[in-house]
Amino acid sequence: MMTVEMIKKAINESENNFFGLRYDSNNYAIGDSCENSHQWYQDADNIENFDELTEEEIDEIYNSDMGCYDAGELSGTCCIKVTANTVDEALERISMYQYDSECELILISGDYAEEGNDVEEIIIENATVIAK
């Protein structure tokens, strides 16, 4: 299990610009590249170009396991933004995202990120696992 000190050390020793915490069911090792995340919507009305989709197309993108609509792959991996100064707050926020006890908390990093839809969410392009 990662500690606050482990997270701060990994951030301070990294040359990357962006860092994030996420729970992930993949069995990543430190140094592994992360898979890109998908944009999930609980309500199909939020999907871009929703009005242009047929009922059959909407049914096809519904994932019954997730209970959400898959609006497609993103340009990176979603996570909760963290800095060496915000570890405690980020750990508190990420605790809301642990849906499955099989998921493992990982710290990821990369050189470029964009904002996500959730509070303090970022999407890190070409994210790499730097601590777990």
C-alpha positions as CSV (number, residue, x, y, z in Angstrom):
1,M,0.0,0.0,0.0
2,M,1.3,3.4,-0.9
3,T,2.0,5.9,1.8
4,V,1.9,9.7,1.6
5,E,5.7,9.7,1.9
6,M,6.1,7.2,-1.0
7,I,3.9,9.3,-3.2
8,K,5.8,12.5,-2.4
9,K,9.1,10.8,-3.0
10,A,8.0,9.4,-6.4
11,I,6.7,12.8,-7.4
12,N,9.8,14.7,-6.3
13,E,12.1,12.2,-8.1
14,S,10.2,12.2,-11.3
15,E,11.1,14.4,-14.3
16,N,7.5,14.5,-15.5
17,N,5.1,17.4,-15.2
18,F,1.8,15.8,-14.3
19,F,0.8,13.2,-11.6
20,G,-2.3,11.4,-10.8
21,L,-3.7,8.7,-8.5
22,R,-6.1,6.1,-9.8
23,Y,-7.6,2.7,-8.9
24,D,-7.0,0.2,-11.6
25,S,-7.8,-3.5,-12.1
26,N,-4.8,-4.0,-14.4
27,N,-1.9,-5.6,-12.7
28,Y,0.6,-2.9,-13.7
29,A,4.2,-2.9,-12.6
30,I,6.2,0.3,-12.0
31,G,7.4,1.5,-15.4
32,D,4.4,0.1,-17.3
33,S,2.5,2.3,-19.7
34,C,-1.2,2.7,-18.9
35,E,-4.1,2.0,-21.2
36,N,-6.1,4.9,-22.3
37,S,-9.3,5.5,-20.4
38,H,-12.8,5.6,-21.9
39,Q,-15.4,8.4,-21.5
40,W,-18.3,6.9,-19.5
41,Y,-21.7,8.6,-19.2
42,Q,-24.5,7.5,-16.9
43,D,-26.9,9.4,-19.1
44,A,-26.8,9.0,-22.9
45,D,-28.0,12.6,-23.4
46,N,-24.5,13.7,-22.4
47,I,-22.9,11.9,-25.4
48,E,-21.6,14.3,-28.1
49,N,-23.8,14.0,-31.2
50,F,-26.4,12.1,-29.2
51,D,-29.2,13.5,-31.4
52,E,-27.5,11.9,-34.5
53,L,-27.4,8.4,-33.0
54,T,-30.1,5.8,-33.7
55,E,-31.6,3.8,-30.8
56,E,-29.7,0.8,-32.0
57,E,-26.4,2.7,-31.9
58,I,-27.2,4.0,-28.4
59,D,-27.9,0.4,-27.3
60,E,-24.6,-0.8,-28.8
61,I,-22.5,1.6,-26.7
62,Y,-24.3,0.8,-23.4
63,N,-22.1,-1.3,-21.1
64,S,-24.3,-3.3,-18.8
65,D,-21.4,-4.3,-16.5
66,M,-20.6,-0.7,-15.9
67,G,-24.1,0.6,-16.1
68,C,-22.9,3.4,-18.4
69,Y,-22.6,4.5,-22.0
70,D,-19.1,4.2,-23.5
71,A,-18.6,7.5,-25.5
72,G,-15.2,6.3,-26.7
73,E,-11.5,6.1,-25.9
74,L,-9.8,9.2,-24.5
75,S,-6.4,10.5,-25.4
76,G,-4.9,9.3,-22.1
77,T,-5.5,7.8,-18.7
78,C,-7.9,9.4,-16.2
79,C,-6.8,10.1,-12.7
80,I,-7.1,12.5,-9.7
81,K,-4.5,15.2,-10.0
82,V,-1.9,15.2,-7.3
83,T,1.2,17.2,-6.4
84,A,3.7,16.8,-3.6
85,N,1.7,19.5,-1.7
86,T,-1.8,17.9,-2.3
87,V,-1.3,14.2,-1.5
88,D,-3.6,14.1,1.5
89,E,-6.4,15.8,-0.4
90,A,-5.9,13.7,-3.5
91,L,-6.0,10.5,-1.4
92,E,-9.3,11.6,0.1
93,R,-10.8,12.4,-3.3
94,I,-9.6,9.1,-4.9
95,S,-11.1,7.1,-2.2
96,M,-14.5,7.9,-3.8
97,Y,-13.4,6.0,-6.9
98,Q,-12.6,2.6,-5.4
99,Y,-15.5,0.7,-6.9
100,D,-13.9,-2.8,-6.7
101,S,-11.7,-4.3,-4.0
102,E,-9.7,-6.0,-6.8
103,C,-8.4,-2.6,-7.9
104,E,-5.0,-1.3,-6.9
105,L,-4.1,2.3,-6.1
106,I,-1.3,3.5,-8.5
107,L,0.5,6.8,-9.1
108,I,0.9,7.7,-12.7
109,S,2.7,10.5,-14.5
110,G,3.4,12.0,-17.8
111,D,4.5,15.2,-19.6
112,Y,1.1,16.3,-20.8
113,A,-2.4,16.3,-19.3
114,E,-5.8,17.9,-19.9
115,E,-8.7,18.5,-17.6
116,G,-11.3,15.8,-17.2
117,N,-15.0,16.1,-16.4
118,D,-14.8,15.3,-12.7
119,V,-13.5,17.6,-9.9
120,E,-9.7,17.5,-9.9
121,E,-9.7,14.9,-12.7
122,I,-7.0,15.0,-15.3
123,I,-6.3,12.8,-18.3
124,I,-2.5,12.1,-18.7
125,E,-1.3,11.3,-22.2
126,N,1.1,8.4,-22.4
127,A,0.8,7.8,-18.6
128,T,3.4,5.6,-16.9
129,V,3.1,3.9,-13.5
130,I,5.7,5.4,-11.1
131,A,4.5,4.0,-7.7
132,K,2.1,1.4,-6.3
